[in-house]
Amino acid sequence: MRRIPDPSDARRALIQLTTAGRALLEELRSHRRSAVETALATFTPEEARTFAELFDRFVRAWPRPAPDQSPDATPDDPST
């Protein structure tokens, strides 16, 4: 990654992914995809469907901060 000046606000810097960073990210995604495929290889089609349905339900139920709340804020944080 590298920092570049924010053209709309000179006080800020933007973070830009480099070519090497993109290559590393793709390698990590490929490794993760391969690991998931390996883990699911012994699932029957019905088991895979059930797993996908339950995992989707799990992801949708995962707590998320309110739109006006910082992702790092805690309930007792007066800044939120």
N, C-alpha and C positions, 0 to 999 in steps of 0.2 A: 504494500500500500504506500501511497505517497500523499502528501498534503498539497493542495492547490488553492490559490486564493479564491474566495467566493466573489464572483463578479458583481453581485448585488449588495454586498456588505463587506467592506475591506477589513472589518474587525474580526471576521470569521474566516475559517479555512475549511475547505471541503476535503473529504478523504476519497481518494480514487484508487481503485483496484488496478494493480499493474498486470502486465502480461504474465509474469511469473506467478502472481497471486491467483489469477484466473486459472492457470494450469494446475496449481495446487488444489484449488477449490474443486475443479473437475475431477482430479484424482481422488479426493476425499469422497465426492458424491458417488463415483464409480465403486469405490471400496464399500461404501455403505449399501449401495444397491446390490452388490454381490453378496454381502452378508445377509441381507433380507431374503434374497432368493435362496441362499443356502438354508436359512432357518425355516423357510416355508416349503422346502423341497419335499418333505415327507407328509405334508398336509394333503388330505383328499380335497377335491374341489368343494365339497360341502363344508369341510373344516375351514378352508380358506375364505369362503363366503361369510361364514359365521364370525371368523376372526376379523375380517374387514368391517362387518357391521358393528361389532362390539368396539373395535378400535375407533371407528368413526364416532360412535356415541361417546367414547372416552374423550376424544379430542374436542368435540363440541361442548362437553361439560367442563373442560379445563377452565379454572378461574382466570379471568382476564381483568386488567385494571379498567376502570371507567374511562371513557374517552378524554375526560378532563383531568385525569389522574396520571401522575408520572409512573412508569412501569416499576421504578425502584422504590416508590413510596410505601411506607408501612401505614397501617390504620391509625397509629398514634402520631404520625408525622403531621405537624400543623401546617406544613407548606402545601398540603394537598387539599 
